[in-house]
Amino acid sequence: MPIYNKTKLTLLIFTLFPINLVSAESEKWILEENEEVQSEIKNSDKHRYDIALTKDQFAEFRLVQKGGDLMITTFDTKGEKIDVFDLTSNFGEELATITSDVTGTYVLEIQSFNNAKVPAKYTLEVKSISRKALTPSGKVDQYLARWDSATSPGLAVAVVKDGKIIHSNGFGLANLEYSIPITSNTVFDAASISKQFTAFSILLLESEGQLSIDDEVSQYLPELPKFEHKITLRHLLHHTSGLREVGVLRSLAGWRHDDITTESQSFKLLTMQNDLNFTPGETFEYSNSGYFLLAQVVKQVSGQSFAEFTQKRIFEPLGMDNSAFLTDYQTIIPNKAYSYRISTDGFIKSILNSTMVGSSGLRTTVEDLSKWAINFEQPIVGNFNIIQQMKTTGIFNNGEITNYAFGQVIDPYRGTDTFGHGGTIAGFKAFLLRIPSQKLSVVVLANLPYLNPLNTAYEIADFYLSTLPQTSLTTAEVSNDTLRSYIGDFEVLGGLSYTITKDDQQLDLQVMGGAQQPLTHLSDNEFRFGAEGRKLRLGSDKIIMVEGIYGGLVLEGRRVLLPSFNANILDLSEFTGRFYSQELDTTYEFVTEDNQLKAQNLRSEVYLNPYDTDTFSGNTGFFLRVNFVRNKDSEITGCEVSGTLIDRIKFTKVG
């Protein structure tokens, strides 16, 4: 039973406030303001706390977890679920909030995530009870209070309306070691929001007659290989080039995520490639390689480094004094947020030692990005033609169009077009949302690794969109027949396997054979999964990730039929040996271990499972599939390795 440190508590008689979800293992108590509770909860038990609120109050709660991953579910006065709060794992704080619409008794329910078998201790307190916010800005701050932790990373936000910053604030910590809070002037890595500045730089040069976006890339970068098909700057701008993803190539070659990564290394790796993932213009495939090369084009054409060009042509004219593309990862940046990731013991540093620019590399603040957003409405840099061209979407070879336009994703929302782009790198998350018809923009920059910045930006925008029609969401149950039609295996991003299974009325998702994640039904054929609130649209023949790691991009996967064969007939020793890739200058040794095939080099180990007669699937994103190649005598002479956004990297057997 909980220990109450500050006030005496009276145990409620359960019949006074019946809730359908109360089980025999549940216990329930009254919770009051300025009260702290200490307790221990076992596996499937539920602890329920009643709190009396009057109409239009805002209550904040703080749960400190000790030795277990706990989640908080809130319920209204009718016993209907309001929200679920489960942002961290088995450490640190969980913050929860309730906004009361009527006077009555509300409920917080605490339980272990995944019914953990080990008992967990916790401390629960009511941080504060205040009046419900009436202004949009006040509502934003109350919505973001769930991330305003004194012990974890957080985020900064800014809202632009009618050409002015009308609200900005910070929540959580920029630095955990020194407990430095985030403010609107905290500097973050903006990750792939950088691509907007790269596209804009190319258009600035085109407007001056120094290049055309229909020029071949090799015209400016002759070191690139002579591929069978021509690649233009336009292909790079719209992610239709077919270039292999440079970050995944680095991983396959043996780089770690925290290794020092330079422009020259990455450029050389791209010049070593002998093939493309697909014919340019045939399909959309998100490519950091393309935007990295665009920055190299800016450098060649302008005679300045990309960092110098953007500083003089964009940042200085706009007064973006805290923004820069850095050419040295060791540069000291005042007010810079640290990056973190989650381990089983808490937050640890996520090191970023990259000097690549164009695809990412921008360091900035929410207030500086607000000035960039205002430039689309009131141009100081560029001109009307460039602003309009930034809205132009890509066109495939067959005449169909994409929703990607010059570093921006165009999506309809509440009856109007939105322009957005997100990004993630190390533990940083970012999203810039513009809604031109409303002259409204929202900027979200975070060092909170499990935040979904896209969802957060749209939630904030909703507080200012009272004149637009509400999005209609229906939570009607999906029929069993419909759910069963979604069951199957799907392939996303050229090799990432998604498996949908069904248990009773519940669909579950497995990514690459990992742990099952429940799919929460949102509306029609749309489901949510994961702590970051990612969304999927399911169909009988395809699966679409609506909000993926790139923020706002629609990533489509197709149903695949897994081959059926007897793996016991394989002689694994036939696939062993040393295999060398000229495209990576890397050698992998294939060995057997505990009756399983494994590919290894000095820095990587990949475990392989039989997929077909000469095909194995890997357990990591950069090594998803390997197809072994035989000569006319059926002897294995090499293999082709494919991963996320890289296809058919050739290896030759050398021993």
C-alpha positions, 0 to 999 in steps of 0.5 A: 500500500502506498505511503503518503508523505504529506497528507492523510488519505481515505480509502474509497469504497469501490462502489462509489465510483465504478470503473469498468476496467477495475480488476481484482488486482486493482487498488484505488486511492484519493489523490490531492494537490501537493501530495506525494505517494510512494508505492510498489506495483507488481506485474499485472496489478493496477493502481488507480488514483481519484482526483477531484477537479472543478470545471476548466482546471489543468492538473500536472502529475509526476511519476518517478519510476524505480526499477520498472517501466510504468505507464499512466492512463487517464480517465474522465468523470465517465470512466472514458479513457483520455490519454496514455503517458508512457514516454520513458522506459524503466527509469526517470520521470513520466509526466501526465496531465488532465484538463477537466471539462466538467466538475467531477472525479478523474482517474489516473491508472498506473500499471507496468508496461508489458506486465513486467514480472519484477515489481517496480517502485514509484513515487507519484505527486501532483505537481500543480493544479491551475486554470485551464488555458484560454489562449492558443499559446497557453494551450500550447504550453499546457499541451507540452507540459508532458515533456517539461521534465527536470531530469530528461531532454526536451524540446523547443517550439516556436509559432509564427503567425502573420509574419511574426513570432507569436509564441516560443518556449522551451521544455526539458533540459539541453544538458543533463549533466549540468541541468541546463534548461532548454530555451527558445535560443537553444541550438539544435541539430536540425537534421534533414530540415537542412535540405530546404536550404540546400534546395534553395541554394540551388535555385538561387544559383539557377536564378543567376544563370549559373546552372539549370536543375535539368543539368546532369550532376556529372557536369559539375562533379565529374568524379562520379561514375558513368552510370548507365542512366543520366542523373540530373540535379532535378532527380537529386532534388526530388529523391528520384535519382536511384543513388544508394544511401551513403549512410547505409553504405558507410555502415555496410563498409564498417563505420559506426554511427559515432565515427568521424565522418567527413565530406571527402570520405562520403564523396569517395564512397559514392564515386566507388559505386557501380550501379543504382538502386533503380532507373532515375525518375522511376520511383521515389526513394529518400536519399541523403546521398542526393542532397549531399551531392547538391551541396557539393554542386553549390560548392563547385559552382559558387567557388565557396564552401556550402557553409560560406555560401549559406552564411552569406546568401541566407543566414546573414540577410535573414538575421539568423545569427545562431544558424550555420552549417559546420565544417568541423564537428569539434566547433564549440557552439554556444547554447548548444543542446546535447544529444541523447539516446536511451539505454536500459540504465537511463539516458546516455550521450548520442555522439555526432561526429559528422561534417557532412552538409547538404543532407543535414548539418544545420545547427539552428534555433526555433527562433532562427527557423521562424525567420526562415519560415517568414521568408516564404511569405515576405521574401528577403532572400530569393524572389517570388519565382524561387518561392513558387518553385520551392512548391513544385513537386517531382514528376516521375517518368510516367507522368505521375507526381510525388508529394515531395517538392524541393525539401518540402513535403506537401500534404493536405490537412483540414482542407488546406495544403501544408508544407513540412519536413522533419529530420532525425540524427543521433538523438535530435528530432526536428520538424518545420510545418508551414500552412501558407493559407493561414500564414501559420508556421510551427517549428519543433526542435528536440533532443528527446529521442522518442519524440515524434516532432511531426505529430507535435507540430500538427497538435500545436497548429491545431490550437491556432486553426479554429477557422478550419474544419476539424479532421473527422476521425471515426473509431468505429470497429473494423470487421474481422474480415477486414483485419484478416485481409491485412495479415501478411508480410510486406517489404518497405524501403527495399528490404525492411520486412514488416509482418502483420499478425492478428490475435482476436480483434488485435493486429500486431506488427513485427519489424524485421522479426523483432518484438510484436507491437500492437497496432492501435486503430485510429480511423478507417484503415489507419493505425498507430504503433510505437512510442513515437506515434508512427502511423500506418495505412494498411491495405490488402496488397500494400502497407504505407508508412504515413509518418516515418523516420523522415517525417511526413514522407509517405513510404510505401511497401508491397505485400511479398510472398515468403518462399516456402522451402526446407532449410534443412537441405542447405549445407551452410559450409557451402556459403562460407568464405571471404567475400570482397566488395570493390564498391566498399573496399570491404571484406566480409568473412562468412562463417557458421556458428551454432548451425547458423550463417554469420557475416563478419568483419572487424566491426560488424556481425550479421546473423543470417537466416535462410530465405530461399535456396541461395538467399539469406535475410540479415538482422540489421538494416544495412545488411537485410538480404544476401543473394549468393551467385553461382557459376555454370558449375554451381560453385559460389563465386560471389554475392550481392548484399542489399539493405535499407535504401541500398540494392545489390552491392556486389561482393566477389569470393576471394577465399 
